[in-house]
């Protein structure tokens, strides 16, 4: 048993097992209908303006079903914003070999495998810093990733690519790292917080080969893609959210405080849960990263932690008010905190992170 526990793949294998079990239970609830995980809304599936809204995973499914921008536009609430997350739909379409009926199942498979691979990559990273691989289980079982799994969303794929890219970076495989970062951007735009951290750090240290590789392989293609989106859909993909999204805030945590204008009770309940789970880690992250940067000890992970924490500070009200969206947005925060704390062997911080697993109660439906 001890040999099995010490295996490099053990945390990833456990993540694979538990994630598969979760998806299996959800499928049972939907009588084995894999398409139900996409949460289709009749507003988009049938064009009924008074119909149900569905959830974000439906847009991944629609794009995978038909990649033609001119034909898919009527199925998307904010076409450029949805279409920019093109990697998961493209991979799904490739793997089904033309049989679109298999797309829902392939989306599930890709999500589960991505989460297991991401957990393995995080385990390898922190093991390289002489920290137990089992802390990677915090990443593997983070509720934001598990929520994404059961609604066909790209967070598991996007952050697995970030983790793999960072692992390749630590092993001096710069070309591979840049390519993985590029794929991460096309999976979900918010991964730019990690890519930008690596790129800016390379510039500050005059690591010109890595700097230009990231620029040419990741940033430049993604920039061209954004202009293509503008030409095709009339707007850039980068935005604060979908159809009901509000704009980014100018004042710290104003997106959270705005909840109080609608319901003080809801705001207080949010604070009870998310003050220790998000606000405290974000505040700590800004302080810790800033202290190292201003103290002349700048590193790529310090920048990654700072960027992911600052993103929370100015997060829109529309993200704060939707618990699922908030938990999924925190995927980057979880990864950044784990990697930073592991690199600097901050054992109290790593142990505190285990408390995040309590948030898996949000997976339980009343």
N, C-alpha and C positions, 0 to 999 in steps of 0.2 A: 504493500500500500504506500509506504514512504517513497519508494522509487517512482511510483505513478505521480504522487504529489509533486515531486521534484522535477518532473519532466518539463521542458520548455513550453510545450504545447498545452499543459494542464489548464491554466486559466482560460485559454481560448476554447478548449474542448468543453469546459463547463459552461462557458457562455453560449457555445453552439447548442448544447443540450437544453439549457434553460430557455433560450430564445426560441428554439424549435417547439418546446413544450408550450410556451406562451402562444405562439401562432396556432398551434394545434387546438388549444382551448378556444381561441377566438373563432377558428374555423368551425368547430363543433357548434358554437353559438349561432353561426350563420348556416348551419346544416351543410357544411362542406363547400359553400359557394365562395371561391377565392376572389371573385370580382367584388364581393361585398366589402372587402377590406379597402377598396378604393373609395368607398362612400360616395357613389354617384348621386348627384342632385338633378332633379328633373328640369331645373332651370337651364342646365347646359346639355344634358343628355337628350331632352325632348324639346328644348327651346321654349319651355313654358315659363314666362316671366313671373308668374305667380306661384311657381313650383318650389320645391325644396332646393336649398343652396348646396347641399353636399359638403365635402371637405377637400382639402388641397390635393390629396392623393389622386383624385379623379383626373386632374390635369396631367399628371404623369402618365396615366393610362391612356388618355385621349391622344397625347402626343406620340406615345409608343405605337398606338394603333394606326396613326396616319401622320407621318412626319412632314407632309406638305404644308408649309405655312399658310398658303392661300385657302386650304380646305379646313385647317384646324382652328382658324381664328375664331369661328363662332362658338367653339367649345371652351374657350378660355376667357376668364374674367378680365385679366390684364395680360394680353398676349405676350408682349416682350418680356415681362417679369417672369411669366411661367416658362416660356420657351428657352430662356437663358440657361435653365437647369436641364440641359439637353442630354447629358451623358447617360443617365439611368434609362430614359426612354430609348435611346439609340442602342445601348447594350441589350435591352430587353427585346427590341425588334430584331436584332441580329441573331440572338439565341433561339428565337422561336422559329427561325427558318421559314418565315412566311405564314405560319399558322397563328393568326392573331388570337385565336381562342386560348392559346397557351400563355398569353402575356400576363394575366393576373398571377399565374403560378410562377412564372419566371421572376416577376417583381418580388414575390415572397422569397424565392430562393436567393436572389441577389442580395436582398436585405439581410438575411440570416448569415450568409457566407461573409458578407462585408463586415458585419459586426464581429464575427469570430476572427477574421483576418486582422481587423483593427485592434482587437484585444491582444492578439499575438504580437503585433508590431509595437504596441505600447509596452508589453511585457519585456520584449527584447531591448527596447530603449532604456527602461528603468533598470533592468538587470545589468546593463552596461555601466550604470552609475552605482552599482553594488547595492541596489534596493531590490527587495523581494518582488518577483514577477507577480505575486498574488495581488499586489496593489492595482494591477491592470484590470482586475475584476471590477473595480469601482467604475472604470470606463465601460467595461463590457456590459454591466448591469445598470448603467445610468438610465433613469426613467425616460429621459428625452429620446434616447436611441430606441428603447423598447417601444415607446409610443409611435415613433416613426415606422418601426417594423410592421405594426398592425394597421397602419393607414397608408402603406405604399409610398413613403416619402424618402428622399435621398440622403438624409443625414448619415446613416451608417456607411454608405458608399463614400460620401464626400470626406468624412473625417478619417476613414480607413486609409484613403489616399494621402491625406495630410500626414498621418502617423507613419505610413510607409515612406513617404517623401522625406520626413525628418530622420527616419532610421537610415535611409540611404545617405542622407547628408552627413550624419555622424560617422559613417563608414567611408567618407570621402568619395562616394559615387555620385558626383555632381550632376552628370548628364541624366542619370536615372532619377535623381531627386527632382531636377527641374521638370522632367516629363511628368512625374507623378503630381507635382504641384499644379501643372497645367491641367491635368485631368480633374484634379480637385476643384479648380475654378469652374470647369464646365459641369461639374456635378452640383455644386451650390456656391453661389457668389460670395457668401459670408466667409468662406475659407480664405479669402483675400487677406484677412487679418493675420494669418500665419505666413502666407506667401510674402506679404509686404514686410513682415518682421524679418524674415530671412534675407530679403532683397536689400532692405535698408541697412541691416547689419553688415552685409557683404560690402556695401558701398562705404560704410564708415570705416571698415578695416582694410579697404582697398583690395578685397578679394575679387579682382576683376574677372577672372575666369568664371567664377560662380555667379557673380553679378550679371554678366552678359548672358550666361546660360539661362538664368531665370527670366531675364528680360525677353530673350529671343524665343524661348520655348513656352513660357507661360503668360507673361504680361502683355507682350505685343499681340499674340494671337487672340487673347481674350479681349483686348482693346478693339481689334478689328471686328471681332464677333459682336461687340456692343454697337459698333457703327452699322454693321449689317442688320442688327435688330432694329435700329432706328430707321434705316432705309426700308425695311420690310414692314414694320408695324407702326412706324411713326413716333416711336419713343425708345429711349434706352431701357435696358433690362433692369439696371440697378435702381432700386426703389425701396420704400419702407415696408412694402407688403402688397397684398392683393387688393381686390375691389373695395373692401371696407377699411383699408389701412389709413391711419392718420400719419402725419408727417413726423420726422425725427424732432426731438425736443431740443430746446436751447439751454434749459436749466437742468441741473443734476436731478435725476430721478423724477422729473416732472411727470413722465408717463405713468409712474406709480401713484404719485400724489393726486393726479386727476381722477383716479378711481373714487376718491373721497367725495367728489362733487356729485357723484351718482348714488353712492352708498357708503357711509362711514363704516357700517358693519362689515361690508365686503372688504373694504380697505384694511380694517383691523385683522380680519381673518387672513388676508394675504400677508400682512406683516408678521403674524404669528408663524406662518410657514416659511415665507421667503426671506425674512430678515436673517435668520441663521443659515438658510440654505443658499442664498444668493447675495444679499446685501453685505453681509459680513465677509464672505470670500472676496467679493469685488473690492471692498474697501481695503482689505488686507493686500490684495493683489496690486492695487494701485500704489499703495505705500511701499510694499516690498520691491516692486519693479522700479519705481521711481528712485528709491534710495540707492539701488545698485547702479542705475543709469547715471544719476547725478553724482554718485561717488566715484565715477570713472571705471566701474566694473560692468559696463554695458555688454550684453550678450544677446544672441538671437532669441533665446527663450524669455529673457526679461522683456524684450519688445513685444513678443507674442502675448505674454501675460498682460502687459499694459494695454495693448490694443483691444484684447478681448474684454478686459474689464471696463475700459472707457466706452466700448460699444454699449454696454449695459447702462451706463450713466445717462446716455442720451437716447435710449430705446423709446420707440413710439408708444403712446397710450394704447394703441390697438394691439400691441404685442403683450403688454402687461395685463390687459384685461382678459386675455385668453390664456388660461393656464397651460394648455397643451402647447401653444406656440411659444410661451415663455420657457417651458422646460426643454423644448427642442432647440431654441436659440442658445440655451445654456450648455449645449454639447461642446462648443468651443471653449467655454470657460472651464469646464471639467477637464478637458484634455490639457489646456494650458497650465492649470493649477497642478495637476498630477505631474507633468513633465518638469515644471519649475521646481516644485517641492522635492522631487526625486533627485534632480541634478544636484541640489544643494543639501540633500539628506535631511530635510526638515521633517523628522519623524512625527512630531505633534500635529503638524499640518496634514500629513498623510493619514494619520489615524483619525483626525477630525473628518476627513473626506468619506470615511466609511458611513458616517451619518447620512450622507446623500442617499444611500440605498433605502432609507425609510420612506423616501418620496415615491417608491414604487407602489404605495397605497393608491396612487392616482390611476393605476392600471385596473383597479377594482371598480366595477360599475355597480351602483346600488340596485 
